[in-house]
Amino acid sequence: MSRLIWLVILAACSGKPAVRPAPPEMANLDVYGSAVLDREHLIARYRDPLVLAIREPDLLRALAERIAKDGDFAYAEFSQITYYDPERTFTTLDLVDRRDAARRMTYVSVPSSREHADPDGLIAAWNDDYEPKFMAHLKDNTLDFKAPCPFWHCLGFGNAELEPFRDRFAASVPAHEAELAAILLEDSRMTWRATAAFLLAHLASGPRVVELMLQRIRDPEALVRNNTMRVLALIAIDHPEVDIPVGPILDVLELPSTLDRNKASAVLSGLVKREANRATIRARGGATLVAMLALGQPNNHDFAYKILKTLAGKDLGEHDLAAWRAWLASDMPR
């Protein structure tokens, strides 16, 4: 049993809190989305179980469930992300107050319980063959990331073992567009919908890909939302000639989870370069972007900072929240 667990037990038995310096993990802890529980009060109430759960992530789900029950939240979930170095591990508790559930938890249902057939074995080819090989090469650092992407989204084909998949997807996906679209839009299997999203990025028409992805960006399953938004992010960033309506992306920015905000802000980082979108992004998403700027979590903070600088046409400081709030409250540019 670790020394930390013994300290927790001894404190409970003595009836007095253990007095010790705040552990370093707390420096990278964020709370987002609630008007009734902030970071200070979270730490004050759950300090010891928080320390244990941050160090032992398997405990995070149970702690989130406890917090949701204690506070009667509509949503409570931890995201813990490590950026290359264990010392750069960031933990975010995402919350939705019960009164905000109708506004922020706007998922769309899957309109069917059907399980479609696999067209030309494309789902199996991706799930059972291409993706495991891609991940193995990624782990072994044997991918050429400079290899061009001839589609609207790629994981990568920069290895001789992966090149045949590039040709197969290019040839077979357009021939089976209707079947793959049906899987994305209504198949009951989450993993199949998520895979169909990546496969459909091999269609020739960018507008058609956008049309399909937009229909599942508020899927009830995180993996489907992740994949559809990844496709849209690369289109927004790399293909300014393809229109993506900004309103639906701003809707995703309000969804509860860290990863939803990350993907939505990735799309917005491309769309904000299009001047026609800026007033809408500022009006509908500005307050959320400033709230994200307050976070330590890099995949939220960094995108928010980039987008806000483009909106303002100037840098008001990476951590000067008061300046950004003042700018947001000022008159809209004419």
C-alpha positions as CSV (number, residue, x, y, z in Angstrom):
1,M,0.0,0.0,0.0
2,S,1.4,3.4,-1.0
3,R,2.4,6.0,1.5
4,L,-0.3,8.4,0.1
5,I,-3.0,5.9,0.8
6,W,-1.7,5.4,4.4
7,L,-1.9,9.1,4.9
8,V,-5.5,9.2,3.7
9,I,-6.4,6.4,6.1
10,L,-4.6,7.9,9.0
11,A,-6.3,11.3,8.4
12,A,-9.7,9.6,8.3
13,C,-9.0,7.7,11.5
14,S,-7.8,10.7,13.5
15,G,-10.6,13.0,12.3
16,K,-8.1,15.6,11.3
17,P,-7.1,16.4,7.7
18,A,-3.5,15.6,6.7
19,V,-1.6,18.8,6.3
20,R,0.9,18.6,3.4
21,P,1.8,20.6,0.4
22,A,-0.5,20.4,-2.6
23,P,0.7,17.6,-4.9
24,P,2.1,18.7,-8.3
25,E,-0.8,17.1,-10.2
26,M,-3.1,19.7,-8.8
27,A,-1.3,22.4,-10.9
28,N,-2.7,20.8,-14.0
29,L,-6.3,20.3,-12.8
30,D,-9.1,22.2,-14.5
31,V,-12.8,22.4,-13.9
32,Y,-15.0,23.5,-16.7
33,G,-18.7,24.2,-17.4
34,S,-20.3,24.7,-14.0
35,A,-21.6,27.8,-12.3
36,V,-22.0,25.9,-9.0
37,L,-18.7,24.0,-8.6
38,D,-15.3,25.6,-9.4
39,R,-11.8,24.4,-9.1
40,E,-11.2,25.8,-5.6
41,H,-14.4,24.2,-4.1
42,L,-13.7,20.9,-5.9
43,I,-10.3,20.6,-4.3
44,A,-11.6,21.7,-0.9
45,R,-14.3,19.0,-1.0
46,Y,-12.6,16.1,-2.8
47,R,-8.9,16.7,-2.2
48,D,-7.7,13.3,-1.1
49,P,-9.8,11.2,-3.6
50,L,-8.7,13.7,-6.3
51,V,-5.0,13.1,-5.6
52,L,-5.5,9.3,-5.7
53,A,-7.6,9.4,-8.9
54,I,-5.2,11.7,-10.8
55,R,-2.3,9.4,-9.9
56,E,-4.4,6.3,-10.6
57,P,-6.7,7.2,-13.6
58,D,-8.8,4.0,-13.2
59,L,-10.4,5.8,-10.3
60,L,-11.5,8.8,-12.2
61,R,-14.7,7.4,-13.5
62,A,-16.0,6.5,-10.0
63,L,-15.0,9.9,-8.6
64,A,-16.9,11.6,-11.5
65,E,-20.0,9.5,-10.7
66,R,-19.7,10.5,-7.0
67,I,-19.3,14.2,-7.9
68,A,-22.3,14.0,-10.3
69,K,-24.4,12.5,-7.5
70,D,-23.3,14.8,-4.8
71,G,-24.0,17.9,-6.9
72,D,-26.9,16.7,-9.0
73,F,-25.1,17.4,-12.2
74,A,-26.5,16.3,-15.6
75,Y,-22.9,15.4,-16.7
76,A,-19.6,14.9,-14.9
77,E,-16.6,13.4,-16.6
78,F,-12.8,13.6,-16.3
79,S,-10.5,13.9,-19.2
80,Q,-6.8,13.1,-18.6
81,I,-4.4,13.7,-21.4
82,T,-0.6,13.3,-21.4
83,Y,1.4,15.3,-23.9
84,Y,4.5,13.3,-24.8
85,D,5.9,13.6,-21.2
86,P,4.3,12.2,-18.1
87,E,5.1,15.5,-16.4
88,R,2.8,17.2,-18.9
89,T,-0.4,15.3,-17.8
90,F,-3.5,17.5,-17.7
91,T,-6.8,16.6,-16.0
92,T,-10.1,18.3,-16.7
93,L,-13.3,17.8,-14.9
94,D,-16.1,18.6,-17.3
95,L,-19.5,19.4,-15.7
96,V,-23.0,20.3,-16.9
97,D,-25.3,21.9,-14.4
98,R,-28.7,20.4,-14.5
99,R,-30.3,23.7,-15.7
100,D,-27.9,23.7,-18.7
101,A,-28.5,20.2,-19.9
102,A,-31.0,21.1,-22.6
103,R,-28.7,23.7,-24.0
104,R,-25.4,21.8,-23.8
105,M,-26.2,18.1,-24.2
106,T,-27.7,18.4,-27.7
107,Y,-26.9,15.0,-29.0
108,V,-28.9,13.5,-31.9
109,S,-30.1,9.9,-31.7
110,V,-29.3,7.1,-34.1
111,P,-32.5,6.8,-36.1
112,S,-32.2,3.0,-36.7
113,S,-31.3,-0.2,-34.9
114,R,-30.2,-1.8,-38.2
115,E,-26.9,-3.4,-38.8
116,H,-25.9,-2.9,-42.4
117,A,-23.8,-5.2,-44.6
118,D,-20.1,-4.3,-45.0
119,P,-19.8,-3.0,-48.6
120,D,-16.9,-4.7,-50.4
121,G,-15.4,-5.5,-46.9
122,L,-14.3,-1.9,-46.5
123,I,-15.2,-1.7,-42.8
124,A,-13.3,-4.8,-42.0
125,A,-10.4,-3.7,-44.2
126,W,-10.1,-0.5,-42.1
127,N,-10.8,-1.9,-38.7
128,D,-9.0,-5.2,-38.9
129,D,-6.2,-4.6,-41.4
130,Y,-5.3,-1.0,-42.1
131,E,-5.7,0.7,-38.7
132,P,-3.8,-2.0,-36.7
133,K,-0.9,-1.8,-39.2
134,F,-1.0,2.0,-39.1
135,M,-0.9,2.0,-35.3
136,A,2.0,-0.5,-35.3
137,H,4.0,1.8,-37.6
138,L,3.1,4.8,-35.6
139,K,4.3,3.1,-32.4
140,D,7.5,2.1,-34.2
141,N,8.1,5.5,-35.7
142,T,8.2,4.1,-39.2
143,L,5.7,6.4,-40.9
144,D,6.5,9.1,-43.4
145,F,4.3,11.9,-42.2
146,K,5.4,14.0,-45.2
147,A,3.6,11.7,-47.6
148,P,0.9,13.7,-49.3
149,C,-2.8,13.1,-48.5
150,P,-4.8,12.8,-51.7
151,F,-8.1,12.7,-49.8
152,W,-10.1,15.1,-47.5
153,H,-8.7,13.3,-44.4
154,C,-5.9,10.8,-43.9
155,L,-4.4,9.0,-41.0
156,G,-1.4,8.2,-43.2
157,F,-0.2,6.0,-46.0
158,G,3.5,6.8,-45.7
159,N,4.8,3.3,-45.6
160,A,5.0,0.6,-48.3
161,E,2.7,-1.7,-46.3
162,L,0.0,0.9,-46.1
163,E,0.1,2.2,-49.7
164,P,-2.2,-0.5,-51.1
165,F,-4.9,0.7,-48.8
166,R,-4.7,4.2,-50.3
167,D,-5.4,2.8,-53.7
168,R,-8.2,0.5,-52.5
169,F,-10.0,3.2,-50.6
170,A,-9.7,5.5,-53.6
171,A,-11.3,3.0,-55.9
172,S,-13.9,1.3,-53.7
173,V,-15.3,4.0,-51.4
174,P,-16.9,6.1,-54.2
175,A,-18.5,3.0,-55.7
176,H,-20.1,2.2,-52.3
177,E,-20.9,5.8,-51.2
178,A,-24.6,5.0,-50.6
179,E,-23.9,2.0,-48.4
180,L,-21.2,3.7,-46.4
181,A,-23.5,6.8,-45.9
182,A,-26.2,4.5,-44.6
183,I,-23.8,3.0,-42.1
184,L,-22.7,6.5,-40.9
185,L,-26.2,7.9,-40.6
186,E,-28.1,5.0,-39.1
187,D,-26.1,1.8,-38.3
188,S,-26.6,0.8,-34.6
189,R,-22.9,0.0,-34.2
190,M,-20.8,2.9,-32.9
191,T,-17.5,1.6,-34.3
192,W,-19.0,1.1,-37.8
193,R,-20.4,4.6,-37.8
194,A,-17.0,5.9,-36.8
195,T,-15.2,3.9,-39.4
196,A,-17.6,5.0,-42.1
197,A,-16.8,8.6,-41.3
198,F,-13.1,8.1,-42.1
199,L,-13.8,6.0,-45.2
200,L,-16.2,8.6,-46.7
201,A,-13.4,11.2,-46.6
202,H,-12.1,9.3,-49.7
203,L,-15.0,10.6,-51.8
204,A,-14.2,13.0,-54.6
205,S,-16.7,15.7,-53.6
206,G,-15.7,17.9,-50.6
207,P,-19.2,19.4,-50.3
208,R,-20.7,15.9,-50.1
209,V,-18.2,14.9,-47.4
210,V,-19.1,18.0,-45.4
211,E,-22.8,17.3,-45.8
212,L,-22.4,13.7,-44.5
213,M,-20.1,14.6,-41.6
214,L,-22.4,17.4,-40.3
215,Q,-25.2,14.9,-39.8
216,R,-23.2,13.0,-37.1
217,I,-21.1,15.6,-35.3
218,R,-23.6,15.4,-32.4
219,D,-23.8,11.6,-32.4
220,P,-24.3,10.2,-28.9
221,E,-21.0,8.4,-29.1
222,A,-17.8,10.3,-28.6
223,L,-15.8,8.2,-31.2
224,V,-18.2,9.1,-34.0
225,R,-18.2,12.8,-33.0
226,N,-14.4,12.6,-32.9
227,N,-14.0,11.1,-36.4
228,T,-16.5,13.3,-38.2
229,M,-15.1,16.4,-36.6
230,R,-11.5,15.4,-37.5
231,V,-12.6,15.2,-41.1
232,L,-14.2,18.6,-41.0
233,A,-11.1,20.1,-39.2
234,L,-8.8,19.1,-42.0
235,I,-11.1,20.4,-44.6
236,A,-11.5,23.7,-42.8
237,I,-7.8,24.1,-42.4
238,D,-6.5,22.8,-45.7
239,H,-9.4,23.5,-48.1
240,P,-10.7,27.0,-47.8
241,E,-12.5,26.5,-51.1
242,V,-15.0,24.1,-49.4
243,D,-17.7,25.7,-47.5
244,I,-18.5,24.5,-43.9
245,P,-21.3,26.3,-42.1
246,V,-20.1,27.7,-38.8
247,G,-23.3,27.4,-36.8
248,P,-23.2,23.6,-36.4
249,I,-19.6,23.8,-35.3
250,L,-20.4,26.3,-32.6
251,D,-23.1,24.0,-31.4
252,V,-20.5,21.3,-30.9
253,L,-18.3,23.8,-29.0
254,E,-21.0,23.8,-26.3
255,L,-21.0,20.0,-25.8
256,P,-19.8,18.9,-22.5
257,S,-16.5,17.1,-23.1
258,T,-12.9,18.4,-23.4
259,L,-12.5,16.4,-26.7
260,D,-15.6,17.9,-28.2
261,R,-14.3,21.4,-27.5
262,N,-10.9,20.4,-28.9
263,K,-12.3,19.2,-32.2
264,A,-14.8,22.0,-32.6
265,S,-12.1,24.6,-31.9
266,A,-9.8,22.8,-34.4
267,V,-12.5,23.3,-37.1
268,L,-13.0,26.9,-36.0
269,S,-9.2,27.6,-36.3
270,G,-9.7,27.1,-40.0
271,L,-13.1,28.7,-40.3
272,V,-12.0,31.9,-38.5
273,K,-9.6,32.6,-41.3
274,R,-12.7,33.3,-43.5
275,E,-13.6,36.8,-42.6
276,A,-17.3,36.2,-43.2
277,N,-17.4,33.8,-40.2
278,R,-15.8,36.1,-37.6
279,A,-18.8,38.1,-36.3
280,T,-20.7,34.9,-35.8
281,I,-17.9,33.1,-34.0
282,R,-17.4,36.1,-31.8
283,A,-21.1,36.6,-31.0
284,R,-21.9,32.9,-30.4
285,G,-18.6,31.4,-29.3
286,G,-16.6,34.2,-27.8
287,A,-17.6,33.7,-24.2
288,T,-16.8,29.9,-24.5
289,L,-13.5,30.6,-26.2
290,V,-12.5,33.0,-23.3
291,A,-13.5,30.3,-20.8
292,M,-11.4,27.8,-22.7
293,L,-8.5,30.2,-22.6
294,A,-8.6,30.1,-18.8
295,L,-7.9,26.3,-18.9
296,G,-4.5,24.8,-18.5
297,Q,-5.5,21.9,-20.8
298,P,-3.4,22.6,-24.0
299,N,-5.8,21.1,-26.5
300,N,-8.5,23.6,-25.4
301,H,-6.3,26.6,-24.3
302,D,-4.1,26.7,-27.4
303,F,-6.8,26.6,-30.0
304,A,-8.9,29.2,-28.1
305,Y,-5.9,31.6,-27.9
306,K,-5.2,31.2,-31.6
307,I,-8.9,31.8,-32.6
308,L,-9.3,34.8,-30.2
309,K,-6.2,36.5,-31.7
310,T,-7.6,36.2,-35.2
311,L,-11.0,37.5,-34.1
312,A,-9.5,40.5,-32.3
313,G,-6.8,41.2,-34.9
314,K,-4.4,41.6,-32.0
315,D,-2.9,39.7,-29.1
316,L,-4.4,40.8,-25.7
317,G,-2.2,38.3,-23.8
318,E,-2.3,34.5,-23.5
319,H,-3.5,34.7,-19.9
320,D,-5.1,38.1,-19.6
321,L,-8.7,37.0,-19.2
322,A,-9.8,40.5,-18.1
323,A,-8.6,42.0,-21.3
324,W,-10.3,39.4,-23.4
325,R,-13.5,39.8,-21.5
326,A,-13.4,43.6,-22.0
327,W,-12.8,43.1,-25.7
328,L,-15.7,40.7,-25.9
329,A,-18.0,43.2,-24.1
330,S,-17.0,46.0,-26.4
331,D,-19.0,47.0,-29.5
332,M,-18.8,44.6,-32.3
333,P,-16.7,45.8,-35.2
334,R,-18.7,47.3,-38.1
